[in-house]
């Protein structure tokens, strides 16, 4: 708490094990835990998250981009999306703009037994190309790859999603999960 967190970037293949019983709890993150991770993340609880997104195409409290399974994870707090300063290009921009409570974009993997208690407020969405779509989800922002090969089970969203702003993209889709 009270520390400006820099997301852990570009992790290779690994397992983040929060423990066999109660798991790890991290309190007060002000940025996503991981920028990009190829990981199996489980038994992790984030509390009192307070993230303001100003320059990311994808964001979530645990990971912006996750190339691995996530299981038995939860988070509470707030995410405010006001990405009016995005002025670059992104290698993953073809996936659109994806923001979720836990994970921004999940790439061809599964999410099970996860709970989101983060309230998400969107005041502005800007993209490098106006033809992009935007997805805002309670647990997962968006899925890329073969969704029929993924498992989604036991996902719960208790957080509110509020869209009060402007957009400079083609379409915005909002879902609870």
C-alpha positions as CSV (number, residue, x, y, z in Angstrom):
1,X,0.0,0.0,0.0
2,X,1.2,3.5,-0.8
3,X,3.9,2.3,-3.3
4,X,3.8,3.2,-7.0
5,X,3.7,-0.3,-8.6
6,X,5.2,-0.9,-12.0
7,X,3.6,-4.0,-13.6
8,X,5.9,-7.0,-14.0
9,X,6.5,-7.1,-17.8
10,X,7.0,-9.9,-20.3
11,X,7.3,-12.9,-18.0
12,X,8.0,-16.2,-19.7
13,X,6.4,-19.5,-18.9
14,X,6.0,-19.8,-15.1
15,X,3.5,-20.8,-12.4
16,X,2.4,-18.2,-9.9
17,X,1.2,-20.3,-6.9
18,X,-0.6,-18.3,-4.2
19,X,-0.3,-21.3,-1.8
20,X,-2.3,-24.5,-1.2
21,X,-4.7,-23.2,1.5
22,X,-5.4,-19.5,1.7
23,X,-3.1,-18.2,-1.0
24,X,-1.4,-14.8,-1.3
25,X,-3.1,-11.5,-0.7
26,X,-1.8,-8.3,-2.1
27,X,-3.3,-5.0,-0.9
28,X,-3.4,-1.6,-2.5
29,X,-2.0,-2.1,-6.0
30,X,-2.2,1.0,-8.1
31,X,-1.3,-0.7,-11.4
32,X,-1.8,-4.2,-12.9
33,X,0.4,-6.9,-11.2
34,X,1.6,-8.3,-14.6
35,X,1.8,-6.5,-17.9
36,X,2.2,-9.7,-19.9
37,X,2.4,-13.1,-18.4
38,X,2.6,-16.7,-19.8
39,X,1.6,-18.2,-16.6
40,X,-0.7,-20.4,-14.6
41,X,-1.9,-18.0,-11.9
42,X,-3.9,-19.4,-9.0
43,X,-4.8,-18.8,-5.4
44,X,-4.3,-15.0,-5.5
45,X,-6.4,-12.3,-3.9
46,X,-5.9,-8.6,-4.6
47,X,-7.7,-6.2,-2.2
48,X,-8.2,-2.4,-2.2
49,X,-7.0,-2.1,-5.8
50,X,-7.1,1.5,-7.1
51,X,-5.9,1.5,-10.7
52,X,-6.2,4.5,-13.1
53,X,-5.7,3.4,-16.7
54,X,-4.5,6.3,-19.0
55,X,-2.3,4.6,-21.7
56,X,-3.1,0.9,-22.0
57,X,-5.1,-1.0,-24.6
58,X,-5.6,-3.9,-22.3
59,X,-5.8,-3.8,-18.5
60,X,-6.9,-5.9,-15.5
61,X,-5.8,-6.0,-11.8
62,X,-3.9,-9.2,-12.2
63,X,-2.7,-9.0,-15.8
64,X,-3.2,-6.9,-18.9
65,X,-2.4,-9.8,-21.2
66,X,-2.5,-13.4,-19.9
67,X,-1.2,-16.4,-22.0
68,X,-2.1,-19.0,-19.4
69,X,-4.9,-20.3,-17.1
70,X,-6.2,-18.4,-14.1
71,X,-7.9,-20.3,-11.2
72,X,-9.2,-19.4,-7.8
73,X,-8.3,-15.7,-7.9
74,X,-10.2,-12.7,-6.7
75,X,-9.9,-8.9,-6.5
76,X,-11.7,-5.9,-5.0
77,X,-11.4,-2.2,-5.4
78,X,-11.7,0.2,-8.4
79,X,-10.4,0.6,-11.9
80,X,-10.9,3.9,-13.7
81,X,-10.3,3.9,-17.5
82,X,-9.6,7.2,-19.0
83,X,-7.1,6.4,-21.7
84,X,-7.0,9.7,-23.4
85,X,-3.2,9.7,-23.7
86,X,-2.7,6.6,-25.8
87,X,-0.7,7.8,-28.8
88,X,1.2,4.8,-30.0
89,X,0.6,1.5,-31.7
90,X,0.5,-1.9,-30.0
91,X,1.4,-5.3,-31.4
92,X,-1.8,-6.6,-29.9
93,X,-4.1,-3.8,-31.1
94,X,-5.8,-6.2,-33.5
95,X,-7.5,-7.7,-30.3
96,X,-9.2,-4.4,-29.7
97,X,-9.3,-2.5,-26.4
98,X,-10.0,-5.0,-23.6
99,X,-10.4,-4.0,-19.9
100,X,-11.5,-6.4,-17.2
101,X,-11.5,-6.6,-13.4
102,X,-9.0,-9.4,-13.3
103,X,-7.6,-9.8,-16.8
104,X,-7.6,-7.5,-19.8
105,X,-7.1,-10.1,-22.6
106,X,-7.0,-13.8,-22.0
107,X,-5.2,-15.6,-24.9
108,X,-6.6,-19.1,-25.7
109,X,-6.6,-20.3,-22.1
110,X,-9.2,-20.9,-19.3
111,X,-10.6,-19.0,-16.3
112,X,-12.2,-20.9,-13.5
113,X,-13.4,-20.2,-9.9
114,X,-12.6,-16.4,-10.0
115,X,-14.5,-13.6,-8.4
116,X,-14.4,-9.9,-9.3
117,X,-15.4,-7.3,-6.7
118,X,-13.8,-4.4,-8.6
119,X,-16.0,-1.5,-9.8
120,X,-14.9,-0.4,-13.3
121,X,-15.7,3.1,-14.5
122,X,-14.9,4.1,-18.1
123,X,-14.7,7.8,-18.9
124,X,-12.8,7.7,-22.2
125,X,-11.6,5.1,-24.8
126,X,-9.1,6.1,-27.4
127,X,-7.4,3.7,-29.8
128,X,-4.6,4.0,-32.5
129,X,-7.2,3.0,-35.1
130,X,-10.9,4.1,-34.8
131,X,-12.1,0.9,-36.4
132,X,-11.1,-1.1,-33.2
133,X,-13.8,-2.5,-30.9
134,X,-13.7,-2.2,-27.2
135,X,-14.8,-4.8,-24.6
136,X,-15.2,-4.2,-20.9
137,X,-15.8,-7.2,-18.7
138,X,-16.3,-7.8,-15.0
139,X,-13.8,-10.7,-14.7
140,X,-12.2,-10.9,-18.2
141,X,-12.2,-8.0,-20.7
142,X,-11.8,-10.0,-23.8
143,X,-10.7,-13.4,-25.1
144,X,-8.4,-13.9,-28.1
145,X,-7.9,-17.2,-30.0
146,X,-10.1,-20.2,-30.1
147,X,-12.7,-19.5,-27.4
148,X,-14.2,-23.0,-27.9
149,X,-11.0,-24.5,-26.6
150,X,-11.2,-22.5,-23.4
151,X,-13.0,-23.4,-20.2
152,X,-15.0,-20.7,-18.3
153,X,-16.5,-22.0,-15.1
154,X,-17.3,-20.6,-11.7
155,X,-16.8,-17.0,-12.7
156,X,-18.6,-14.4,-10.5
157,X,-18.8,-10.6,-11.1
158,X,-20.0,-8.6,-8.1
159,X,-18.5,-5.3,-9.4
160,X,-20.3,-2.6,-11.2
161,X,-19.4,-1.5,-14.7
162,X,-20.2,2.2,-15.5
163,X,-19.6,3.8,-18.9
164,X,-20.0,7.5,-18.6
165,X,-17.6,8.8,-21.2
166,X,-16.8,9.3,-24.8
167,X,-15.3,7.0,-27.3
168,X,-13.2,7.3,-30.4
169,X,-13.5,3.7,-31.4
170,X,-16.0,1.8,-33.5
171,X,-18.0,-0.2,-30.9
172,X,-17.9,-0.8,-27.2
173,X,-19.3,-4.1,-25.7
174,X,-19.9,-4.5,-22.0
175,X,-20.5,-7.7,-20.2
176,X,-20.7,-8.9,-16.6
177,X,-18.2,-11.8,-16.9
